[in-house]
């Protein structure tokens, strides 16, 4: 806030009005000037929070003020919405988000050219005062262009998260990893990777911050942006925005803000449902097998960065429960959601409480966040269920639909499982035991399952 003779400018102006020292004909102009000053770029860094670059090019100062004035004019109608905080990439989504996310009452708080420190300075007025339902952040690429270190940028991001958390301890924060760009844009892949690793660390320390891996989503094999999605190697085109929208959709669905309509799916004759769409009846944690205990111990002894792998000592069922005690598995609106772990990676398994000794056909649909890693256990062996294009192992599938619903079919005959994804064979002859349960693994990212059903072979197809 600016001061004059020890008084805040706004407070001093109001005192002058009240005393009658300002002629009435000048008051409107004075109020407009005071309001404009609220949204001006500070003239120096003195007393400002954070570290690193604040842009003060003439074009940027003008844009910064005009955008913020426009934000203020919409603040009343955007109270309690989902706020998108960012730079030109967020601004380029346009204020109406091109018709997407209309159910969320989205508020675009992107300013082209802004840095993390600039966002920190305007956070209270532009974001917190909206009392947001959620804040989606994409920030940091312009800091890199201004030669800020990843540590400096991450420090500003930590301050942003801390201020948001102080305003609302429970509000979801969706942190999008910095998009790839190119060294020719002063945004080399190595520095972006380093920054994103630091962002992951910030999210790991905050239980209500969700990371969306928008770097892996867009990066080519060299870690740079693809011209087909980023023509200038910095800003996404319509294809890029569509992929970003698809990446965020599962997050908003799991938070319960979209896709709340009842599933119109009808069970095929001969099939029985394994998931009722409302709770986890028929599912539970089983005692961790000795083989898994040994595998976890070996992994963690070799690798200090090995994922967490909680051990279950006694079986427990979740009949009538809408989620597991740790919140990893949640039933919501017809979907069985394996939520993204705060730790980044965390190995867990949810199992049916019954075994399936007969030959059977299992069908289900899944939707993966970018680079998500999950799995379907068939009696005991695991069929990898991932965001296949990014996470593998079946990267050459032609029918897989990233961040959309895909169908898995598993047909078990005499100890051999044939597995397909959208009718493409992914495992021709996976050996399975004579009997055992169906399981769903959690590892990295969020995975959703729905329409889980099974039929004993020989019944009506």
C-alpha positions in Angstrom: 0.0 0.0 0.0 1.3 3.5 -0.8 1.6 6.1 2.0 1.6 9.9 2.0 2.8 11.7 5.2 2.3 8.5 7.2 -1.3 7.8 5.9 -2.4 5.2 3.4 -3.5 7.0 0.2 -7.0 5.5 0.3 -7.5 6.4 4.0 -6.2 10.0 3.4 -8.6 10.5 0.5 -11.6 9.3 2.5 -10.7 11.7 5.3 -10.5 14.6 2.8 -13.9 13.7 1.4 -15.5 13.5 4.9 -14.1 16.9 5.9 -15.4 18.6 2.8 -11.9 19.7 1.7 -12.4 18.1 -1.7 -15.0 19.7 -4.0 -17.9 17.4 -4.9 -17.1 17.8 -8.7 -13.6 16.4 -8.0 -14.6 13.5 -5.9 -15.5 11.1 -8.7 -12.2 11.6 -10.4 -10.3 11.3 -7.1 -12.1 8.0 -6.3 -11.2 6.7 -9.8 -7.6 7.7 -9.2 -7.4 6.0 -5.9 -8.9 2.9 -7.3 -6.5 3.0 -10.2 -3.6 3.2 -7.7 -4.7 0.0 -6.1 -4.0 -1.9 -9.3 -0.8 -0.2 -10.4 2.6 -1.9 -10.4 4.6 -0.8 -7.4 7.4 1.6 -8.4 10.1 -0.4 -6.6 10.7 -3.7 -4.9 11.0 -2.1 -1.5 8.9 -3.9 1.1 7.4 -6.3 -1.4 7.1 -10.0 -0.6 9.0 -12.6 -2.4 12.2 -12.6 -4.4 13.2 -12.4 -8.0 12.0 -10.5 -11.1 9.0 -8.1 -11.3 8.5 -6.9 -14.8 8.2 -3.1 -15.3 8.3 -2.8 -19.0 5.8 0.0 -20.1 3.6 -2.5 -22.0 3.5 -4.8 -19.1 2.7 -2.2 -16.4 -0.2 -0.9 -18.6 -1.6 -4.4 -19.2 -1.1 -5.4 -15.5 -3.2 -2.4 -14.4 -5.9 -2.8 -17.1 -6.3 -6.5 -16.4 -6.6 -6.0 -12.7 -9.1 -3.2 -13.1 -11.2 -5.6 -15.2 -10.8 -8.3 -12.6 -12.2 -5.9 -10.0 -15.2 -5.1 -12.1 -16.2 -8.8 -12.2 -15.4 -9.6 -8.6 -18.9 -9.6 -7.3 -20.2 -12.1 -9.8 -17.1 -14.4 -9.5 -17.3 -14.8 -5.7 -16.8 -18.4 -4.6 -15.7 -19.6 -8.0 -12.7 -21.5 -9.3 -9.9 -19.1 -9.8 -7.2 -19.7 -12.5 -4.0 -17.8 -11.5 -1.3 -17.5 -14.1 0.4 -15.6 -17.0 -0.2 -15.4 -20.7 -1.0 -19.1 -21.0 -3.9 -18.7 -18.6 -5.0 -15.3 -20.0 -4.9 -16.9 -23.5 -7.7 -19.3 -22.4 -9.8 -16.2 -22.5 -12.1 -14.9 -19.8 -14.9 -17.3 -20.8 -12.5 -20.3 -21.0 -13.8 -20.8 -24.5 -17.0 -22.3 -23.1 -15.3 -24.9 -20.9 -15.9 -25.3 -17.1 -19.1 -23.3 -17.2 -20.4 -25.2 -14.2 -17.5 -24.1 -12.1 -18.0 -20.3 -12.3 -14.4 -19.9 -13.4 -12.5 -16.7 -12.9 -9.5 -16.0 -15.2 -6.7 -14.2 -13.3 -4.0 -14.6 -15.9 -1.9 -11.7 -16.9 0.4 -12.0 -19.9 4.1 -11.7 -18.9 3.5 -12.0 -15.2 6.0 -13.7 -12.9 5.5 -15.6 -9.7 6.4 -12.6 -7.7 3.9 -10.4 -9.6 1.2 -13.0 -8.8 2.2 -13.0 -5.1 1.9 -9.2 -5.0 -1.7 -9.3 -6.4 -2.8 -12.5 -4.7 -4.9 -10.9 -2.0 -6.9 -8.5 -4.2 -7.2 -10.7 -7.3 -7.6 -14.1 -5.8 -8.2 -14.3 -2.0 -10.8 -11.6 -1.9 -13.0 -13.7 -4.2 -13.2 -16.4 -1.4 -12.5 -19.0 -4.1 -13.7 -22.6 -4.0 -10.4 -23.7 -5.6 -7.3 -22.1 -7.1 -5.6 -23.5 -10.2 -2.1 -22.3 -10.6 0.2 -22.3 -13.6 3.3 -20.1 -13.0 7.0 -19.7 -13.4 7.8 -19.8 -17.1 8.4 -16.0 -17.3 10.7 -16.0 -14.3 12.9 -18.4 -16.1 13.1 -16.0 -19.1 14.2 -13.3 -16.6 17.0 -15.6 -15.4 15.5 -16.4 -12.0 16.8 -19.6 -10.5 14.4 -22.5 -9.9 14.9 -22.1 -6.2 13.9 -18.5 -6.2 10.8 -19.2 -8.3 9.8 -22.1 -6.0 10.3 -19.8 -3.0 7.6 -17.5 -4.4 5.3 -20.4 -5.1 5.7 -21.6 -1.5 4.6 -18.1 -0.4 1.6 -18.2 -2.7 0.5 -21.6 -1.3 1.1 -20.4 2.2 -1.0 -17.3 1.8 -3.8 -19.3 0.2 -3.6 -21.8 2.9 -3.7 -19.1 5.6 -6.9 -17.8 4.0 -8.6 -21.2 3.7 -6.8 -24.3 5.2 -9.1 -26.8 3.4 -9.4 -25.2 -0.1 -8.1 -27.4 -2.9 -5.1 -25.9 -4.7 -4.5 -27.5 -8.2 -0.8 -27.0 -9.1 -0.1 -27.5 -12.8 3.5 -28.2 -13.5 5.3 -25.7 -15.8 4.7 -26.5 -19.4 7.7 -27.4 -21.6 9.1 -24.7 -23.9 12.5 -24.5 -25.5 16.0 -23.2 -24.8 15.6 -20.7 -27.6 12.9 -19.1 -25.4 15.3 -19.0 -22.5 13.3 -21.8 -20.9 15.6 -24.9 -21.2 14.1 -28.3 -20.3 16.6 -29.0 -17.5 15.6 -25.9 -15.6 11.9 -26.6 -16.1 12.3 -30.1 -14.8 14.2 -28.8 -11.8 11.5 -26.2 -11.0 8.8 -28.8 -11.4 10.6 -31.1 -8.9 10.6 -28.3 -6.4 6.9 -27.7 -7.0 6.2 -31.3 -6.3 8.0 -30.9 -3.0 5.8 -28.0 -2.1 2.7 -30.0 -2.9 4.0 -33.0 -1.0 4.0 -30.9 2.2 0.4 -29.8 1.8 -2.4 -32.3 1.9 -4.9 -30.3 -0.1 -2.6 -29.4 -3.0 -3.1 -31.6 -6.1 -0.4 -31.8 -8.8 -1.4 -32.2 -12.4 1.6 -33.4 -14.5 1.2 -30.9 -17.4 4.9 -31.1 -18.2 4.9 -34.8 -19.2 1.5 -34.2 -20.9 3.1 -31.8 -23.4 6.9 -32.6 -23.5 8.5 -34.3 -26.4 11.3 -36.8 -26.1 13.8 -34.0 -25.5 11.7 -32.4 -22.8 10.6 -29.5 -25.1 7.3 -28.2 -26.4 5.9 -29.7 -29.6 5.2 -27.3 -32.4 2.0 -29.1 -33.2 0.7 -28.0 -29.8 2.9 -24.9 -29.1 3.5 -23.2 -32.5 5.8 -20.6 -30.9 7.2 -23.1 -28.4 5.6 -21.2 -25.6 1.9 -20.8 -25.9 -0.6 -23.6 -26.6 -2.9 -23.6 -29.6 -6.4 -25.0 -29.5 -5.1 -28.5 -29.4 -3.0 -27.7 -26.4 -5.8 -26.0 -24.5 -8.1 -29.0 -25.2 -5.5 -31.3 -23.7 -5.2 -29.0 -20.6 -8.9 -29.0 -20.2 -9.0 -32.8 -20.4 -6.2 -33.1 -17.8 -8.1 -30.9 -15.3 -11.6 -32.5 -15.9 -11.0 -35.6 -13.7 -9.8 -33.4 -10.8 -12.9 -31.3 -10.9 -15.1 -34.4 -11.2 -13.5 -36.0 -8.1 -13.9 -32.8 -6.2 -17.6 -33.2 -7.0 -18.1 -30.1 -9.1 -18.8 -31.6 -12.5 -20.1 -34.8 -14.0 -22.7 -35.3 -11.3 -25.3 -36.8 -13.5 -26.4 -40.4 -12.8 -24.7 -43.0 -15.0 -27.2 -44.3 -17.6 -25.3 -47.5 -18.1 -27.3 -50.7 -18.0 -25.7 -54.0 -16.9 -25.5 -56.5 -19.8 -27.4 -59.9 -19.3 -25.2 -62.4 -17.5 -23.0 -59.9 -15.8 -23.0 -58.9 -12.1 -21.7 -55.6 -10.9 -18.6 -55.5 -8.7 -19.1 -51.9 -7.7 -22.5 -50.4 -6.8 -21.4 -46.8 -7.7 -22.3 -45.5 -4.2 -19.9 -47.1 -1.7 -17.2 -49.7 -1.3 -19.4 -52.6 -0.4 -17.7 -55.8 -1.5 -14.2 -54.2 -1.4 -11.5 -54.1 1.3 -7.9 -54.2 2.2 -6.3 -57.6 2.4 -3.3 -58.6 4.4 -0.2 -57.7 2.5 1.3 -60.9 1.0 4.8 -62.0 2.0 5.9 -61.6 -1.7 4.8 -57.9 -1.6 6.4 -57.3 1.7 9.7 -58.6 0.4 9.4 -56.6 -2.8 8.7 -53.4 -0.9 11.6 -54.0 1.5 14.0 -54.7 -1.4 12.9 -51.6 -3.3 13.1 -49.3 -0.3 16.5 -50.7 0.8 18.0 -50.0 -2.7 16.4 -46.7 -3.4 16.0 -43.8 -0.9 13.4 -42.3 -3.2 11.3 -45.4 -3.4 7.6 -44.8 -3.0 5.7 -45.3 0.3 4.2 -48.8 0.5 1.9 -49.2 3.5 1.7 -52.7 4.9 -1.7 -54.2 5.9 -1.5 -56.7 8.7 -5.2 -57.5 9.1 -7.9 -57.7 6.4 -10.6 -55.0 6.7 -13.8 -54.6 4.6 -15.5 -51.3 3.7 -19.1 -52.3 3.2 -21.3 -49.2 3.4 -18.3 -46.9 3.4 -17.9 -44.2 0.8 -14.1 -44.1 1.1 -11.2 -45.9 2.8 -10.0 -44.4 6.1 -7.0 -42.9 4.4 -9.1 -41.4 1.6 -7.1 -43.2 -1.1 -10.1 -45.0 -2.6 -13.4 -43.1 -2.9 -16.8 -43.9 -4.3 -18.2 -40.8 -6.0 -21.0 -40.5 -8.6 -20.6 -43.9 -10.0 -16.9 -43.9 -10.1 -14.4 -45.8 -7.9 -11.6 -43.2 -7.7 -8.0 -44.0 -6.8 -6.9 -40.6 -5.6 -3.5 -39.0 -6.3 -1.2 -39.5 -3.3 0.2 -36.4 -1.6 3.6 -38.2 -1.5 3.7 -38.3 -5.3 3.8 -42.1 -5.3 2.3 -44.5 -2.9 1.7 -48.2 -3.5 -1.7 -49.6 -2.2 -4.2 -52.2 -3.3 -8.0 -52.5 -2.8 -9.4 -56.0 -3.3 -12.8 -57.6 -3.7 -13.7 -59.5 -0.6 -14.5 -62.6 -2.6 -12.5 -64.8 -4.9 -13.3 -65.9 -8.4 -12.3 -69.5 -9.1 -14.3 -70.0 -12.3 -13.4 -68.9 -15.8 -14.8 -65.4 -16.2 -14.9 -62.2 -18.3 -14.1 -59.0 -16.5 -15.1 -55.6 -18.0 -14.5 -52.1 -16.7 -13.8 -48.6 -17.8 -10.9 -46.4 -16.6 -9.9 -42.8 -17.0 -6.3 -41.7 -16.1 -4.9 -38.3 -15.3 -1.7 -37.5 -17.3 1.1 -40.0 -16.5 -1.1 -41.8 -13.9 0.0 -45.3 -12.9 -2.4 -47.9 -11.5 -3.2 -51.5 -12.1 -5.8 -54.2 -12.2 -5.0 -57.4 -10.3 -6.4 -60.6 -11.9 -6.5 -63.1 -9.0 -3.0 -62.0 -8.1 -0.9 -60.9 -11.2 -1.2 -57.3 -12.1 -2.3 -56.0 -15.5 -0.8 -52.5 -15.8 -3.6 -49.9 -16.1 -2.0 -46.5 -16.8 -2.1 -43.4 -18.9 -0.6 -45.7 -21.5 0.6 -43.0 -24.0 2.8 -41.3 -21.4 3.3 -44.0 -18.7 3.5 -47.1 -20.8 3.9 -50.0 -21.2 1.5 -50.1 -24.1 2.5 -46.8 -25.8 1.7 -47.9 -29.3 -2.0 -48.4 -28.8 -4.0 -46.6 -31.5 -7.4 -46.7 -29.8 -6.4 -45.5 -26.4 -8.0 -42.1 -25.5 -5.9 -40.0 -23.1 -7.8 -38.5 -20.2 -11.0 -40.1 -21.5 -12.9 -43.3 -20.6 -11.4 -46.5 -22.0 -12.6 -50.1 -21.7 -10.6 -53.0 -20.4 -11.7 -56.6 -21.0 -10.1 -59.5 -19.3 -11.1 -63.0 -20.3 -9.8 -65.8 -18.1 -9.8 -69.4 -19.4 -8.0 -72.3 -17.7 -5.4 -70.1 -15.9 -4.7 -67.8 -18.9 -6.0 -64.2 -19.3 -6.4 -62.4 -22.6 -6.6 -58.7 -22.0 -7.7 -55.9 -24.4 -8.0 -52.1 -24.2 -10.7 -50.7 -26.5 -10.5 -54.0 -28.4 -6.7 -53.8 -28.9 -4.8 -56.8 -27.4 -2.4 -55.7 -24.6 -1.7 -59.1 -23.1 -2.4 -62.2 -25.2 -1.8 -64.9 -22.6 -1.1 -63.7 -19.1 -0.9 -66.6 -16.6 -3.1 -66.3 -13.5 -3.7 -68.6 -10.5 -6.6 -71.0 -10.2 -8.5 -68.6 -7.9 -8.2 -65.2 -6.3 -9.8 -61.7 -6.0 -9.9 -58.7 -8.3 -7.8 -55.8 -7.2 -7.1 -52.2 -8.0 -3.7 -50.7 -7.4 -2.9 -47.1 -6.5 0.6 -45.8 -7.4 1.0 -42.4 -9.1 -1.6 -39.8 -10.1 -5.4 -40.2 -10.0 -7.2 -43.1 -11.7 -10.9 -43.6 -12.0 -12.8 -46.8 -12.6 -16.4 -47.4 -13.4 -18.8 -50.0 -14.7 -16.8 -52.9 -13.1 -18.7 -56.1 -13.8 -18.0 -59.8 -14.2 -19.7 -62.9 -15.7 -18.9 -66.5 -15.4 -18.1 -67.9 -18.8 -20.9 -70.0 -20.1 -23.6 -67.6 -18.9 -25.7 -65.5 -21.3 -23.3 -63.0 -23.1 
